[in-house]
Amino acid sequence: MMPTPADLTADDFRKIGADEKEAEVIQRESISAWRDAWQRLRSNKLAMTALIILALITLTAIIAPILVGKIYGYNYYSNDLLYTNKGPSATHWFGTDDLGRDMFIRTWMGARISLIVGLAAACIDLLIGVIYGGIMGYFGGRVDEIMNKFSEILYAIPYLLVTILLLVVMEPSLGTIILALTITGWINMSWIVRGEIMQLKNREYVLASRSMGAGHGRLLFRHLLPNAVGPIIVTVTLSVPNAIFAEAFLSFLGLGVQAPVASLGSMINDALTGWLYYPWRMLFPAILISLTMLSFNIFGDGLRDALDPKLKK
């Protein structure tokens, strides 16, 4: 039976819901975006494992050749024709190659070269791509159209063909390889930066800064690019394994660093003819380059998830 107005009392009309004082209480600690991203990245055990593996590989590539060489008395170029193609032992942990050179030192020196090429190529791609893509996205219009068409034409040229032609014309060296990898490697970075800048340039804080007299350089480098740093970092992280693989592929074809210097790709190529009889010569470089690329890709995926604002709780 429905109550009548006469049956209602003051107690029937009380405010429900959150109290005003309780609503103003901070339920969660205020943290910055970078700290929040780090906490979510740290909770990703697979990504953190990949980061630890990358750190160990980098430290070992720097320290191991020097330390082992001092302990056993041989270096990167030392060879012993009486001790060729020997399997792993207490003296030569990864065995020896066809010239009696220690595979442990050469493998980690090859990893050092691969890491240098990958990181250097990624840094150059970052520098060129951010500036080029930032200009495209910020100015738009005719400037964006012309610059974008140029990058599309450059991207349409077969990447491997350009790289091989450059290495054939110039003397093969570490610098030549890095230059060859960065001729078109920056294009993807520029397109990502362009898209981010085009989304951000009409935000309120940009319009407010422009109304206060901020110039193009300040708007681009102080307001727009810092807010696009998340996708930029992820792209750089994922471009490193691509550069490492490209360097290994070129070295495998004989277009990389020249003997007696060796990279992981050239070591695999040297071991190809006798891998059935001396499998350790191919096994250790192949495992190391696969582990490095896999770790970079896993860490890049975890970093992308950590920096994705859609996944914030």
C-alpha positions as CSV (number, residue, x, y, z in Angstrom):
1,M,0.0,0.0,0.0
2,M,1.5,3.4,-1.0
3,P,2.1,5.9,1.8
4,T,0.0,9.0,1.9
5,P,1.6,12.5,2.5
6,A,0.2,12.4,6.0
7,D,2.3,9.3,6.8
8,L,5.6,10.8,5.7
9,T,8.0,12.2,8.4
10,A,11.2,14.2,8.3
11,D,13.3,11.0,8.7
12,D,12.0,9.9,5.3
13,F,13.8,12.8,3.6
14,R,17.5,12.3,4.4
15,K,20.4,12.8,1.9
16,I,21.9,9.7,0.5
17,G,25.2,9.1,-1.2
18,A,28.7,10.3,-0.5
19,D,29.2,12.9,2.2
20,E,30.7,16.2,0.9
21,K,33.7,16.0,3.3
22,E,34.3,12.3,2.4
23,A,34.2,13.2,-1.3
24,E,37.0,15.6,-0.9
25,V,39.3,13.1,0.6
26,I,42.1,11.9,-1.7
27,Q,41.7,8.2,-2.2
28,R,44.9,7.6,-4.2
29,E,48.3,9.2,-4.1
30,S,48.8,11.7,-6.9
31,I,51.7,10.5,-9.1
32,S,53.2,11.7,-12.4
33,A,52.5,10.1,-15.7
34,W,56.1,8.9,-16.0
35,R,56.0,7.3,-12.5
36,D,52.7,5.7,-13.3
37,A,54.1,4.3,-16.6
38,W,57.2,3.0,-14.7
39,Q,55.0,1.2,-12.1
40,R,53.0,-0.5,-14.8
41,L,56.1,-1.4,-16.7
42,R,57.7,-2.8,-13.5
43,S,54.6,-4.9,-13.0
44,N,55.1,-6.5,-16.4
45,K,57.4,-9.4,-15.5
46,L,58.1,-10.4,-19.0
47,A,59.2,-6.9,-20.1
48,M,61.4,-6.5,-17.0
49,T,63.0,-9.9,-17.6
50,A,63.8,-8.7,-21.2
51,L,65.3,-5.5,-19.8
52,I,67.5,-7.4,-17.4
53,I,68.7,-9.7,-20.2
54,L,69.5,-6.7,-22.4
55,A,71.5,-5.1,-19.5
56,L,73.4,-8.3,-19.0
57,I,74.2,-8.7,-22.7
58,T,75.4,-5.1,-22.9
59,L,77.6,-5.4,-19.8
60,T,79.0,-8.7,-20.9
61,A,79.8,-7.4,-24.4
62,I,81.8,-4.6,-22.8
63,I,83.6,-6.5,-20.0
64,A,83.9,-10.1,-21.1
65,P,86.4,-9.7,-24.0
66,I,88.7,-7.7,-21.9
67,L,88.4,-9.8,-18.8
68,V,88.8,-13.2,-20.5
69,G,91.6,-12.0,-22.6
70,K,93.6,-10.9,-19.5
71,I,92.9,-14.2,-17.8
72,Y,93.9,-16.6,-20.6
73,G,96.4,-14.3,-22.4
74,Y,94.8,-14.0,-25.8
75,N,92.8,-11.3,-27.5
76,Y,90.4,-10.6,-30.4
77,Y,93.0,-11.2,-33.1
78,S,95.0,-14.1,-31.5
79,N,95.0,-17.2,-33.5
80,D,96.6,-20.7,-33.1
81,L,96.6,-22.9,-36.3
82,L,97.4,-25.9,-34.1
83,Y,94.1,-25.4,-32.2
84,T,91.6,-24.9,-35.0
85,N,87.9,-25.9,-34.8
86,K,88.1,-27.2,-31.2
87,G,84.9,-27.6,-29.2
88,P,84.1,-25.7,-26.1
89,S,86.5,-26.3,-23.3
90,A,87.8,-24.8,-20.0
91,T,90.3,-22.7,-22.0
92,H,88.0,-21.7,-24.9
93,W,84.5,-21.5,-23.5
94,F,82.8,-21.3,-26.9
95,G,85.4,-23.2,-28.8
96,T,87.6,-22.0,-31.6
97,D,87.1,-21.2,-35.3
98,D,89.0,-22.3,-38.4
99,L,91.9,-20.1,-37.6
100,G,92.2,-21.1,-34.0
101,R,90.7,-17.8,-32.7
102,D,88.7,-17.9,-29.5
103,M,85.0,-17.9,-30.2
104,F,83.9,-16.5,-26.8
105,I,85.8,-13.2,-27.3
106,R,84.8,-12.9,-31.0
107,T,81.2,-13.6,-30.2
108,W,80.9,-10.9,-27.6
109,M,82.9,-8.5,-29.7
110,G,80.4,-9.2,-32.5
111,A,77.6,-8.5,-30.1
112,R,79.3,-5.2,-29.2
113,I,79.4,-4.2,-32.9
114,S,75.7,-5.2,-33.4
115,L,74.7,-3.2,-30.4
116,I,76.7,-0.2,-31.5
117,V,75.1,-0.3,-35.0
118,G,71.6,-0.8,-33.6
119,L,71.8,2.0,-31.1
120,A,73.6,4.4,-33.4
121,A,71.1,3.8,-36.2
122,A,68.2,4.3,-33.8
123,C,69.6,7.6,-32.4
124,I,70.1,9.0,-35.9
125,D,66.6,7.9,-37.0
126,L,65.3,9.6,-33.8
127,L,67.1,12.9,-34.6
128,I,66.1,13.1,-38.2
129,G,62.6,11.6,-37.8
130,V,61.6,13.9,-34.9
131,I,62.7,17.1,-36.6
132,Y,61.3,16.2,-40.0
133,G,58.0,14.7,-38.7
134,G,57.6,17.6,-36.3
135,I,57.9,20.2,-39.0
136,M,55.4,18.3,-41.2
137,G,52.9,17.9,-38.5
138,Y,53.2,21.4,-37.1
139,F,53.0,23.5,-40.2
140,G,50.7,21.3,-42.2
141,G,49.3,22.5,-45.5
142,R,51.7,22.9,-48.4
143,V,54.7,22.2,-46.3
144,D,53.3,18.9,-45.0
145,E,52.2,17.9,-48.5
146,I,55.6,18.5,-50.1
147,M,57.7,16.9,-47.3
148,N,55.3,14.0,-47.0
149,K,55.5,13.3,-50.8
150,F,59.3,13.3,-50.6
151,S,59.3,10.8,-47.8
152,E,56.9,8.6,-49.6
153,I,59.1,8.6,-52.8
154,L,62.1,7.8,-50.7
155,Y,60.2,5.0,-48.9
156,A,59.1,3.5,-52.2
157,I,62.8,2.9,-53.2
158,P,63.7,-0.7,-52.2
159,Y,65.5,-0.4,-48.9
160,L,67.9,-3.3,-49.5
161,L,68.8,-2.0,-53.0
162,V,69.8,1.4,-51.6
163,T,71.8,-0.2,-48.8
164,I,73.7,-2.6,-51.1
165,L,74.4,0.1,-53.7
166,L,75.8,2.4,-51.0
167,L,78.0,-0.3,-49.5
168,V,79.3,-1.2,-52.9
169,V,80.1,2.4,-53.9
170,M,81.7,3.3,-50.5
171,E,84.3,1.3,-48.6
172,P,82.6,-1.2,-46.2
173,S,83.0,0.0,-42.6
174,L,81.1,0.4,-39.4
175,G,80.2,4.1,-40.3
176,T,79.1,3.1,-43.8
177,I,76.7,0.5,-42.4
178,I,75.2,3.0,-40.0
179,L,74.8,5.5,-42.8
180,A,73.2,2.9,-45.1
181,L,70.7,1.9,-42.4
182,T,69.7,5.4,-41.7
183,I,69.1,6.6,-45.3
184,T,65.5,5.5,-45.2
185,G,65.2,4.2,-41.6
186,W,64.0,7.6,-40.2
187,I,60.9,7.7,-42.4
188,N,58.7,5.6,-40.0
189,M,59.7,7.7,-37.1
190,S,58.8,10.9,-39.0
191,W,55.4,9.6,-39.9
192,I,54.6,8.7,-36.3
193,V,55.8,12.1,-35.0
194,R,53.8,13.8,-37.7
195,G,50.6,12.0,-36.6
196,E,51.1,12.8,-33.0
197,I,51.9,16.5,-33.6
198,M,48.8,16.9,-35.8
199,Q,46.7,15.5,-32.9
200,L,48.3,17.8,-30.3
201,K,48.7,21.1,-32.1
202,N,45.0,22.2,-31.6
203,R,44.9,21.4,-27.9
204,E,44.0,24.2,-25.5
205,Y,47.4,24.5,-23.9
206,V,49.0,25.0,-27.3
207,L,46.4,27.6,-28.3
208,A,47.0,29.4,-25.0
209,S,50.7,29.4,-25.5
210,R,50.3,30.7,-29.0
211,S,48.0,33.5,-27.8
212,M,50.7,34.6,-25.3
213,G,53.2,35.1,-28.1
214,A,55.1,31.8,-28.2
215,G,57.1,31.2,-31.4
216,H,57.0,28.2,-33.6
217,G,60.2,26.8,-32.1
218,R,59.0,27.1,-28.6
219,L,55.6,25.6,-29.4
220,L,57.2,22.6,-31.3
221,F,60.0,21.8,-28.9
222,R,58.6,22.9,-25.5
223,H,55.0,21.9,-25.8
224,L,54.3,19.5,-28.7
225,L,57.3,17.1,-28.9
226,P,57.5,16.5,-25.1
227,N,53.9,15.4,-25.1
228,A,54.6,13.0,-27.9
229,V,57.6,11.4,-26.3
230,G,55.8,8.2,-25.4
231,P,55.3,6.9,-29.0
232,I,58.7,8.2,-29.9
233,I,60.5,6.2,-27.2
234,V,58.5,3.0,-28.1
235,T,59.4,3.5,-31.8
236,V,63.1,3.9,-31.0
237,T,63.1,0.8,-28.8
238,L,61.5,-1.3,-31.6
239,S,63.8,0.1,-34.3
240,V,67.0,-1.2,-32.5
241,P,66.3,-4.9,-33.3
242,N,65.5,-4.0,-36.9
243,A,68.8,-2.3,-37.3
244,I,70.6,-5.2,-35.6
245,F,69.0,-7.7,-37.9
246,A,69.7,-5.6,-41.0
247,E,73.4,-5.3,-40.0
248,A,73.6,-9.1,-39.4
249,F,72.0,-9.7,-42.8
250,L,74.4,-7.4,-44.6
251,S,77.4,-8.9,-42.8
252,F,76.0,-12.4,-43.7
253,L,76.1,-11.3,-47.4
254,G,79.7,-10.0,-47.0
255,L,78.7,-6.3,-47.1
256,G,79.2,-5.6,-43.5
257,V,82.4,-5.1,-41.5
258,Q,85.4,-6.7,-43.1
259,A,87.9,-9.3,-41.6
260,P,89.5,-9.5,-39.2
261,V,86.8,-7.5,-37.5
262,A,83.6,-9.7,-37.2
263,S,80.0,-9.2,-36.3
264,L,77.5,-11.8,-35.4
265,G,76.2,-12.0,-39.0
266,S,79.7,-12.5,-40.5
267,M,80.5,-15.2,-37.9
268,I,77.3,-17.1,-38.8
269,N,78.3,-16.8,-42.5
270,D,81.8,-18.1,-41.8
271,A,80.4,-21.1,-39.9
272,L,77.8,-21.9,-42.5
273,T,80.0,-24.3,-44.5
274,G,81.0,-26.5,-41.6
275,W,78.1,-26.2,-39.3
276,L,77.4,-29.9,-39.4
277,Y,80.9,-30.7,-38.1
278,Y,81.5,-27.7,-35.9
279,P,78.0,-26.6,-34.8
280,W,79.3,-24.4,-31.9
281,R,80.7,-21.9,-34.4
282,M,77.1,-21.1,-35.5
283,L,75.2,-21.9,-32.4
284,F,76.5,-19.3,-30.0
285,P,76.3,-16.3,-32.4
286,A,72.9,-17.3,-33.5
287,I,71.6,-17.7,-30.0
288,L,73.0,-14.4,-28.9
289,I,71.6,-12.4,-31.8
290,S,68.2,-14.1,-31.5
291,L,68.1,-13.4,-27.7
292,T,69.0,-9.8,-28.2
293,M,66.4,-9.2,-30.9
294,L,63.7,-11.1,-28.9
295,S,64.5,-9.1,-25.7
296,F,64.3,-5.8,-27.5
297,N,60.9,-6.7,-29.0
298,I,59.5,-7.9,-25.7
299,F,60.7,-4.8,-23.9
300,G,59.4,-2.6,-26.6
301,D,55.9,-4.2,-26.4
302,G,55.9,-3.8,-22.6
303,L,57.0,-0.2,-22.9
304,R,54.2,0.5,-25.4
305,D,51.6,-1.0,-23.0
306,A,53.0,1.0,-20.1
307,L,52.9,4.3,-22.0
308,D,49.5,3.7,-23.5
309,P,47.0,6.1,-21.8
310,K,44.1,3.8,-22.7
311,L,45.4,1.1,-20.3
312,K,45.6,3.4,-17.3
313,K,43.3,2.5,-14.4
